[in-house]
Structure formats: C-alpha cells, structure tokens
Amino acid sequence: MFSEHVGKAMKLLDDLVDIEIESIDKIIAKVEADPESNEVKANELSLWNGVKTICQNGRRTGLGITALGDFIAMLNHKYGMMSLSRMSSVFTPFFVMRLTGSR
C-alpha cells in the first residue's frame, strides 16, 4: 500500500510540473504576440525560456528527506535520538528502491 501511495504522489508531483510548463508556454506565446519590438521582449523571453528549460531538464519532484522528516515526526521521535538514526538507515534505502525501481 505504501508503494502505491508513493507512486501516486510522485505522479501527482510530476503532473504539476507538466502544468507549470504548459503555463510557461502560454506566457511565452503571450510575450511573443505582444506588439513591442523583439529588442524590448528579449529579456523577458530569455527569462521564461530559461525557466522552461530548467523545468524540463530538472524535473525535481520528490518525497525525499522532508517526507522522511515528517514521517519520523509523526512517530513522535525527536531529532538526535539513536532510534531516529537506525530508522533512517532502514527507511532511506527502501524509499530509494521503491522510487527508482531498483532492487
């Protein structure tokens, strides 16, 4: 069940990045259609094309360390507890295996 929920959450986050890219495309189209000269539009187009490139190439979504921290907090563990270190060493490889599909 956990793996199923992680997979759905990752898909949702990836879909959000797709929506962001669609919005950036609309902004770029709007700026290109503006009546100003290309010289005036150049900086803004450069900015938005750069943002789009980062979104497409990075695709940085995840449930990583923040999710692990939230999970540990829900178990009422405190920072620095030895049990926290042991738990992290067990769960972190599990998260990586499930998210990357490696065994």
Buried (B, 14 or more C-beta within 10 A) or exposed (E): EEEEEBEEBBEEBEEEBEEEBEEBEEBBEEBEEEEEEEEEBEEBBEEBEEBBEEBEEEEEBEBEEEEBBEBBEEEEBEEEEEEBEEBBEEEEEEBEEBBEEEE
